[in-house]
Amino acid sequence: MTHDPARRDFVRAGAALALGAATLPAIPRPSRAPLAGPGEPFRAPPLERVRVGLVGVGGMGTVHLENLLALEGVELRAVGDIRPEHAERASAKVVAAGQPAPALYTRGPRDFERMCAEAELDLVYTATPWEWHVPVMLAALRHGKHAATEVPAAMTVEDCWAIVEAAEKYQRHCVMMENCNYDRFELMALQLVRQGLLGEVLHGEAAYLHDLRAIKFAADGEGLWRRAWSVTHNGNLYPTHGLGPVANCMDINRGDRFLRVTSMSSPSRGLQRWREEHLAADDPRQRERYALGDQNVSLIQTAKGRTIYLAHNTNNPRPYSRLQLLQGTKGIVSGWPYRVHIEGRSPGHNWEAADDYYREFDHPLWRSERIQKMDRGHGGMDFLEDYRLIECLRRGEPTDMNVYDAAALSAMVELSVRSVARKGRPEEVPDFTRGGWQRWAPWAIVGE
């Protein structure tokens, strides 16, 4: 276990936030007026260069740092982390890339507030533990900066409303960086949908199925905070990786929206079994009690009546999968393994390998030689999500995902927890767009 006081205080503060969220008070339902405005999502004035501050430069934070340093028009002006050595390592990378050394913010878990207040930045990007995403983004927005965050954007419905209302009030982008939206297969599936090969999309399946037992019990990194959520919450703690691409293919918030969700969980067994086999008998973690059921299953219905199966399992031995299935009236695509069946094109009752479709239906972004060479994490999709954010900011275009998408996807955390606690009772999904989804156009098929 860590003996670093700053890290210990950071984890303690995060655990307090997590425990507070677990008490599940009634979701506030104040009157919120319909969203007025243009027929497209928010766009900000273009930026010739994007001055960036990074909060959290551990594993994923470092990936984003390296991606940003490889992009034109980006200046890394500030870096914050509770571990000074992480910030100093990041600073060395910035200098090695030919930029001036960034200002460092390492005075404790809330030093991001000083960064947002005093640094000359256009964008504040956070890759901290989940419970700190909203505090960092709200600080950035209050000080006139755009905000971007790792996933999920928020862990409670009220925090989802908080980022929506702050983004609207301060007229800044607030973006959840969902890298799986940019994976090659998921973007090809979007192409197939848009070209009508699947017909009308009726059903989707999405998941985050990833054996994280060893990571949850690690003495550093995510092990310092991720397991705490397994103690306090029983639901889907990480819905966006699988759900994001399916939502894009169903035009969620751009012609349709999530309407309600019902959720249930299996018994909790996996973490208990793993610690019994790997930890000493006197390890204090042996006394922990875990609320999180090993398998969570949620069913979502959209305003147009479409259905989505959403699953979460990080506590049992299994190979990684996000499922990624879309069923249409003319065909189906299915991930893990990646495969396609199009009526009238595929052999009857047989799958075709997705690789056979890339030549004809690969998304324009993945046709780029530059993107294919930029394997800086998860096969290149991490670079692609950072590339698209910076390009949108520099061009003054609406971002691919916006604050309403961040809220709708992230709200599934608390809504699933509530539904499980109420024995599967359906929970209504707030319309964070307040009617905007009925007039906004689907996500455009874009190139470089």
C-alpha positions as CSV (number, residue, x, y, z in Angstrom):
1,M,0.0,0.0,0.0
2,T,1.1,3.6,-0.7
3,H,2.9,5.7,2.0
4,D,2.8,8.9,-0.1
5,P,0.7,11.4,1.9
6,A,-0.5,13.2,-1.2
7,R,-1.6,10.1,-2.9
8,R,-3.3,8.8,0.3
9,D,-5.2,12.0,0.7
10,F,-6.2,11.9,-3.0
11,V,-7.5,8.4,-2.6
12,R,-9.3,9.2,0.6
13,A,-11.0,12.2,-0.9
14,G,-12.0,10.1,-3.9
15,A,-13.4,7.4,-1.7
16,A,-15.5,9.9,0.1
17,L,-17.0,11.1,-3.1
18,A,-17.7,7.6,-4.1
19,L,-19.4,6.8,-0.8
20,G,-21.5,9.9,-1.1
21,A,-22.7,8.8,-4.5
22,A,-23.7,5.4,-3.2
23,T,-26.3,6.7,-0.8
24,L,-28.7,7.2,-3.7
25,P,-30.9,10.1,-2.7
26,A,-33.8,10.9,-5.0
27,I,-32.6,12.3,-8.3
28,P,-33.4,16.0,-8.4
29,R,-35.9,16.8,-11.1
30,P,-36.1,20.6,-11.3
31,S,-37.9,22.3,-14.1
32,R,-35.5,22.7,-17.0
33,A,-36.7,24.7,-20.0
34,P,-36.5,23.4,-23.5
35,L,-33.1,24.0,-25.1
36,A,-33.2,27.0,-27.4
37,G,-30.7,27.6,-30.1
38,P,-29.6,26.6,-33.6
39,G,-30.3,23.4,-35.5
40,E,-26.9,22.0,-34.7
41,P,-24.8,21.4,-31.6
42,F,-22.6,24.1,-30.1
43,R,-19.5,25.4,-32.0
44,A,-16.8,27.7,-30.7
45,P,-14.7,30.2,-32.6
46,P,-11.7,28.5,-34.3
47,L,-8.4,28.4,-32.6
48,E,-5.1,28.8,-34.6
49,R,-3.4,26.9,-31.8
50,V,-4.8,25.0,-28.8
51,R,-3.1,25.6,-25.5
52,V,-3.6,22.6,-23.3
53,G,-3.4,21.8,-19.6
54,L,-3.4,18.1,-18.6
55,V,-4.6,17.0,-15.2
56,G,-3.4,13.5,-14.4
57,V,-0.5,12.0,-16.3
58,G,-0.4,8.5,-15.2
59,G,-1.1,5.7,-17.7
60,M,-3.8,7.1,-20.0
61,G,-2.8,10.7,-19.3
62,T,0.6,9.9,-20.7
63,V,-0.9,8.4,-23.8
64,H,-2.9,11.6,-24.4
65,L,0.2,13.7,-23.7
66,E,2.2,11.9,-26.4
67,N,-0.7,12.1,-28.9
68,L,-1.1,15.8,-28.4
69,L,2.6,16.4,-28.8
70,A,2.4,14.7,-32.2
71,L,-0.4,17.0,-33.4
72,E,0.0,20.3,-35.2
73,G,-1.3,23.4,-33.5
74,V,-1.0,22.1,-29.9
75,E,0.9,23.7,-27.1
76,L,1.2,21.8,-23.8
77,R,1.3,24.7,-21.4
78,A,0.5,23.1,-18.0
79,V,0.6,19.7,-16.4
80,G,-0.9,18.7,-13.0
81,D,-0.6,15.5,-11.0
82,I,-0.6,14.5,-7.3
83,R,2.7,12.7,-7.9
84,P,5.4,15.3,-8.8
85,E,7.5,12.7,-10.5
86,H,4.7,12.0,-13.0
87,A,4.4,15.7,-13.8
88,E,8.2,16.0,-14.1
89,R,8.2,13.0,-16.5
90,A,5.5,14.6,-18.6
91,S,7.4,17.9,-18.6
92,A,10.5,16.1,-20.0
93,K,8.4,14.7,-22.8
94,V,7.1,18.2,-23.7
95,V,10.6,19.6,-23.8
96,A,11.9,16.6,-25.8
97,A,9.2,17.4,-28.3
98,G,10.7,20.9,-28.8
99,Q,8.2,22.9,-26.7
100,P,8.9,25.1,-23.6
101,A,8.6,23.3,-20.3
102,P,5.0,23.4,-19.0
103,A,4.0,24.9,-15.7
104,L,3.6,22.2,-13.1
105,Y,0.8,21.9,-10.6
106,T,1.6,19.3,-8.0
107,R,0.5,20.9,-4.7
108,G,-2.2,18.3,-3.9
109,P,-5.4,16.9,-5.3
110,R,-7.1,20.2,-5.9
111,D,-4.2,22.1,-7.5
112,F,-6.1,21.8,-10.8
113,E,-8.2,24.7,-9.5
114,R,-5.0,26.9,-9.5
115,M,-4.2,25.7,-13.0
116,C,-7.6,26.6,-14.3
117,A,-7.5,30.0,-12.6
118,E,-4.1,31.2,-13.6
119,A,-2.8,29.3,-16.7
120,E,-3.4,30.7,-20.2
121,L,-5.2,27.7,-21.6
122,D,-7.8,26.9,-24.2
123,L,-8.4,23.3,-23.1
124,V,-8.2,21.4,-19.8
125,Y,-8.0,17.7,-20.3
126,T,-8.4,15.3,-17.3
127,A,-7.3,11.7,-17.0
128,T,-7.8,11.3,-13.3
129,P,-9.9,8.8,-11.3
130,W,-13.6,8.9,-12.1
131,E,-14.7,10.9,-9.2
132,W,-12.5,13.8,-10.1
133,H,-13.6,14.2,-13.7
134,V,-16.5,16.6,-12.9
135,P,-14.6,18.8,-10.4
136,V,-11.8,19.3,-12.9
137,M,-14.2,20.1,-15.8
138,L,-16.4,22.5,-13.8
139,A,-13.3,24.4,-12.7
140,A,-12.1,24.6,-16.3
141,L,-15.5,25.8,-17.6
142,R,-15.8,28.4,-14.8
143,H,-12.6,29.9,-16.0
144,G,-13.5,30.0,-19.7
145,K,-11.6,26.9,-20.8
146,H,-12.9,24.0,-22.9
147,A,-13.0,20.7,-21.0
148,A,-12.3,17.2,-22.0
149,T,-12.3,14.0,-19.9
150,E,-11.5,10.4,-19.8
151,V,-14.5,8.1,-19.4
152,P,-17.0,8.0,-17.8
153,A,-17.6,11.8,-17.7
154,A,-19.6,11.7,-14.5
155,M,-20.8,9.1,-12.0
156,T,-24.2,10.6,-11.0
157,V,-27.1,12.0,-12.9
158,E,-26.9,15.3,-11.0
159,D,-23.2,15.6,-12.0
160,C,-24.3,15.0,-15.6
161,W,-26.7,17.9,-15.4
162,A,-24.0,20.0,-13.7
163,I,-21.6,19.7,-16.7
164,V,-24.5,20.2,-19.2
165,E,-25.6,23.4,-17.5
166,A,-22.0,24.7,-17.0
167,A,-21.1,24.1,-20.7
168,E,-24.2,26.0,-21.7
169,K,-23.7,28.8,-19.2
170,Y,-20.0,29.4,-20.1
171,Q,-20.4,28.6,-23.8
172,R,-17.5,26.1,-23.9
173,H,-17.1,22.6,-25.1
174,C,-17.3,19.8,-22.5
175,V,-16.3,16.5,-24.2
176,M,-16.0,12.9,-23.0
177,M,-13.2,11.3,-24.9
178,E,-14.6,7.9,-25.8
179,N,-11.9,6.2,-27.8
180,C,-14.0,3.2,-28.8
181,N,-16.1,5.4,-31.0
182,Y,-13.0,5.6,-33.2
183,D,-12.0,2.0,-33.5
184,R,-11.9,0.7,-37.0
185,F,-14.7,-1.9,-36.8
186,E,-17.0,0.5,-35.0
187,L,-16.5,3.2,-37.6
188,M,-17.0,0.7,-40.5
189,A,-20.3,-0.4,-38.8
190,L,-21.3,3.3,-38.9
191,Q,-20.5,3.4,-42.6
192,L,-22.7,0.3,-43.2
193,V,-25.6,1.9,-41.3
194,R,-25.4,5.2,-43.1
195,Q,-25.2,3.5,-46.5
196,G,-28.3,1.5,-45.6
197,L,-26.8,-1.9,-45.9
198,L,-28.3,-3.0,-42.5
199,G,-31.7,-1.5,-43.3
200,E,-33.4,0.0,-40.2
201,V,-31.4,-0.6,-37.1
202,L,-33.6,-2.2,-34.4
203,H,-31.3,-3.6,-31.7
204,G,-27.8,-3.2,-30.4
205,E,-25.6,-5.0,-28.0
206,A,-22.7,-3.4,-26.1
207,A,-20.5,-4.3,-23.2
208,Y,-17.3,-3.8,-21.2
209,L,-16.1,-7.3,-20.4
210,H,-12.6,-7.2,-19.1
211,D,-10.9,-9.2,-16.3
212,L,-9.6,-6.4,-14.0
213,R,-9.1,-8.4,-10.8
214,A,-5.4,-8.1,-10.7
215,I,-5.6,-4.3,-11.6
216,K,-8.2,-3.7,-8.9
217,F,-5.9,-5.2,-6.2
218,A,-2.7,-3.5,-7.4
219,A,-0.8,-1.4,-4.9
220,D,-0.6,1.5,-7.4
221,G,-2.3,3.0,-10.4
222,E,-6.0,2.1,-10.7
223,G,-5.7,-0.3,-7.8
224,L,-5.7,2.7,-5.5
225,W,-9.2,3.9,-6.4
226,R,-11.0,1.6,-8.8
227,R,-11.8,-1.2,-6.3
228,A,-13.4,1.4,-4.0
229,W,-16.3,1.6,-6.4
230,S,-16.8,-2.2,-6.2
231,V,-17.3,-1.8,-2.5
232,T,-20.0,0.9,-2.7
233,H,-21.8,0.4,-6.0
234,N,-23.7,-2.4,-7.7
235,G,-24.5,-1.6,-11.3
236,N,-22.7,-0.8,-14.5
237,L,-19.7,1.3,-13.5
238,Y,-18.2,1.6,-17.0
239,P,-20.9,1.8,-19.7
240,T,-19.5,4.0,-22.3
241,H,-16.9,1.9,-24.2
242,G,-19.5,-0.4,-25.6
243,L,-22.5,1.9,-25.6
244,G,-20.8,4.9,-27.3
245,P,-20.4,3.3,-30.8
246,V,-23.9,1.7,-30.6
247,A,-25.4,5.1,-29.7
248,N,-23.7,6.7,-32.7
249,C,-25.1,4.1,-35.0
250,M,-28.6,4.7,-33.6
251,D,-28.2,8.5,-33.8
252,I,-28.7,9.0,-30.1
253,N,-29.2,12.7,-29.3
254,R,-29.4,13.3,-33.1
255,G,-32.8,11.8,-34.0
256,D,-33.4,9.4,-31.2
257,R,-32.6,9.3,-27.4
258,F,-32.3,6.9,-24.5
259,L,-35.7,6.7,-22.8
260,R,-35.5,4.2,-20.0
261,V,-33.2,1.5,-18.6
262,T,-33.7,-1.6,-16.4
263,S,-30.8,-3.3,-14.8
264,M,-29.9,-6.4,-12.7
265,S,-26.7,-7.9,-11.3
266,S,-25.5,-11.4,-10.5
267,P,-24.1,-12.3,-7.1
268,S,-20.7,-10.8,-6.1
269,R,-18.1,-13.6,-6.1
270,G,-15.0,-12.8,-8.3
271,L,-13.1,-10.3,-6.2
272,Q,-13.6,-12.4,-3.1
273,R,-12.2,-15.5,-4.8
274,W,-9.3,-13.7,-6.3
275,R,-8.1,-12.1,-3.0
276,E,-8.4,-15.5,-1.2
277,E,-6.1,-17.0,-3.7
278,H,-3.6,-14.1,-4.1
279,L,-3.5,-12.1,-0.8
280,A,-2.0,-12.9,2.6
281,A,-4.6,-14.0,5.2
282,D,-3.8,-10.9,7.3
283,D,-4.1,-8.5,4.4
284,P,-6.7,-5.8,5.5
285,R,-8.3,-6.1,2.1
286,Q,-9.5,-9.6,3.1
287,R,-12.1,-7.9,5.3
288,E,-13.6,-5.8,2.5
289,R,-17.2,-6.4,1.4
290,Y,-18.1,-5.9,-2.2
291,A,-21.4,-4.6,-3.5
292,L,-20.7,-5.0,-7.2
293,G,-22.3,-8.0,-8.7
294,D,-19.9,-9.8,-11.1
295,Q,-22.2,-9.6,-14.1
296,N,-24.5,-6.6,-14.7
297,V,-27.0,-6.7,-17.4
298,S,-29.0,-3.6,-18.5
299,L,-31.7,-3.2,-21.1
300,I,-32.2,0.2,-22.7
301,Q,-35.1,1.4,-24.8
302,T,-35.0,4.4,-27.0
303,A,-37.6,7.0,-27.9
304,K,-38.1,5.2,-31.3
305,G,-38.6,1.8,-29.5
306,R,-35.2,0.4,-30.3
307,T,-33.5,-1.9,-27.8
308,I,-29.9,-2.1,-26.5
309,Y,-28.4,-4.9,-24.3
310,L,-25.6,-3.4,-22.2
311,A,-23.4,-5.6,-20.0
312,H,-20.5,-5.1,-17.6
313,N,-18.2,-7.7,-16.0
314,T,-14.7,-6.9,-14.6
315,N,-14.6,-9.5,-11.9
316,N,-14.4,-12.9,-13.6
317,P,-11.9,-14.7,-15.8
318,R,-12.8,-13.9,-19.4
319,P,-11.1,-12.5,-22.6
320,Y,-11.8,-8.9,-23.3
321,S,-14.9,-8.0,-25.4
322,R,-17.2,-5.1,-26.1
323,L,-19.7,-7.2,-28.1
324,Q,-20.6,-4.4,-30.6
325,L,-23.6,-5.9,-32.3
326,L,-26.1,-4.1,-34.5
327,Q,-29.2,-5.8,-35.8
328,G,-31.0,-4.3,-38.8
329,T,-33.9,-5.3,-41.0
330,K,-31.4,-6.2,-43.8
331,G,-28.4,-7.4,-41.9
332,I,-26.2,-7.6,-38.8
333,V,-22.7,-6.8,-37.7
334,S,-21.2,-8.4,-34.7
335,G,-17.9,-7.9,-32.9
336,W,-15.5,-10.2,-31.0
337,P,-15.0,-11.9,-33.5
338,Y,-15.7,-9.2,-36.1
339,R,-18.1,-10.4,-38.6
340,V,-20.9,-9.3,-41.0
341,H,-24.0,-10.7,-42.6
342,I,-25.9,-8.7,-45.2
343,E,-29.0,-10.2,-46.8
344,G,-28.6,-10.7,-50.5
345,R,-24.9,-10.2,-50.3
346,S,-23.6,-12.7,-47.7
347,P,-23.9,-16.5,-48.2
348,G,-27.2,-17.6,-46.7
349,H,-27.1,-18.1,-43.0
350,N,-23.4,-17.6,-42.9
351,W,-21.1,-14.9,-41.5
352,E,-18.4,-13.1,-43.5
353,A,-15.2,-11.8,-41.9
354,A,-15.3,-8.1,-41.3
355,D,-11.8,-7.9,-43.0
356,D,-13.6,-8.6,-46.3
357,Y,-15.6,-5.4,-45.9
358,Y,-12.8,-2.9,-45.0
359,R,-11.7,-2.4,-48.6
360,E,-15.1,-1.1,-49.7
361,F,-16.6,0.3,-46.4
362,D,-13.6,1.4,-44.3
363,H,-14.3,4.8,-42.7
364,P,-12.5,7.7,-44.4
365,L,-10.5,8.4,-41.1
366,W,-9.1,4.9,-41.2
367,R,-8.2,5.2,-44.9
368,S,-5.6,7.8,-43.9
369,E,-2.1,6.5,-44.0
370,R,-1.2,8.8,-41.1
371,I,-3.9,7.4,-38.8
372,Q,-2.9,3.8,-39.6
373,K,0.7,4.6,-38.6
374,M,-0.2,6.3,-35.4
375,D,-0.6,3.3,-33.1
376,R,-0.2,5.2,-29.9
377,G,-2.6,3.1,-27.8
378,H,-5.4,0.6,-28.5
379,G,-4.6,0.2,-32.1
380,G,-4.7,3.8,-33.0
381,M,-8.1,4.8,-31.8
382,D,-6.6,6.8,-28.9
383,F,-4.7,9.0,-31.4
384,L,-7.7,9.4,-33.6
385,E,-9.9,10.7,-30.8
386,D,-7.3,13.3,-29.8
387,Y,-6.7,14.2,-33.4
388,R,-10.5,14.8,-34.0
389,L,-10.9,16.9,-30.8
390,I,-8.0,19.2,-31.8
391,E,-9.1,19.5,-35.4
392,C,-12.7,20.5,-34.3
393,L,-11.3,23.1,-32.0
394,R,-9.0,24.5,-34.6
395,R,-11.6,24.6,-37.3
396,G,-14.4,25.9,-35.1
397,E,-16.6,22.9,-35.7
398,P,-19.0,21.1,-33.4
399,T,-17.0,18.3,-31.6
400,D,-17.9,14.7,-32.6
401,M,-19.2,14.0,-29.2
402,N,-20.6,16.9,-27.0
403,V,-21.7,17.4,-23.4
404,Y,-25.1,16.0,-24.1
405,D,-23.5,12.7,-25.3
406,A,-21.2,12.7,-22.3
407,A,-24.2,13.1,-20.0
408,A,-26.5,10.5,-21.7
409,L,-23.9,7.8,-21.7
410,S,-22.5,8.5,-18.3
411,A,-25.9,8.6,-16.6
412,M,-26.1,4.9,-17.1
413,V,-23.8,4.4,-14.1
414,E,-26.2,5.8,-11.5
415,L,-29.4,4.7,-13.4
416,S,-28.2,1.1,-13.5
417,V,-27.3,1.3,-9.7
418,R,-30.7,2.6,-8.9
419,S,-32.5,0.0,-11.0
420,V,-30.5,-2.9,-9.4
421,A,-31.3,-1.5,-6.0
422,R,-35.0,-1.5,-6.9
423,K,-35.0,-5.0,-8.2
424,G,-34.9,-4.1,-11.8
425,R,-37.4,-1.3,-11.8
426,P,-37.1,0.8,-15.0
427,E,-35.4,4.2,-14.5
428,E,-36.2,7.1,-16.8
429,V,-33.2,8.6,-18.6
430,P,-33.3,12.4,-18.5
431,D,-33.4,14.2,-21.8
432,F,-30.2,16.3,-21.3
433,T,-30.8,17.9,-24.7
434,R,-34.3,19.1,-23.7
435,G,-35.7,18.4,-27.1
436,G,-32.6,19.2,-29.1
437,W,-32.2,15.6,-30.2
438,Q,-35.3,16.0,-32.4
439,R,-33.6,18.6,-34.7
440,W,-29.9,17.8,-34.6
441,A,-28.4,16.0,-37.6
442,P,-26.6,12.7,-37.2
443,W,-22.9,12.6,-36.6
444,A,-21.3,13.4,-40.0
445,I,-19.0,10.9,-41.8
446,V,-15.8,13.0,-41.7
447,G,-12.3,12.6,-43.1
448,E,-9.0,14.2,-42.3
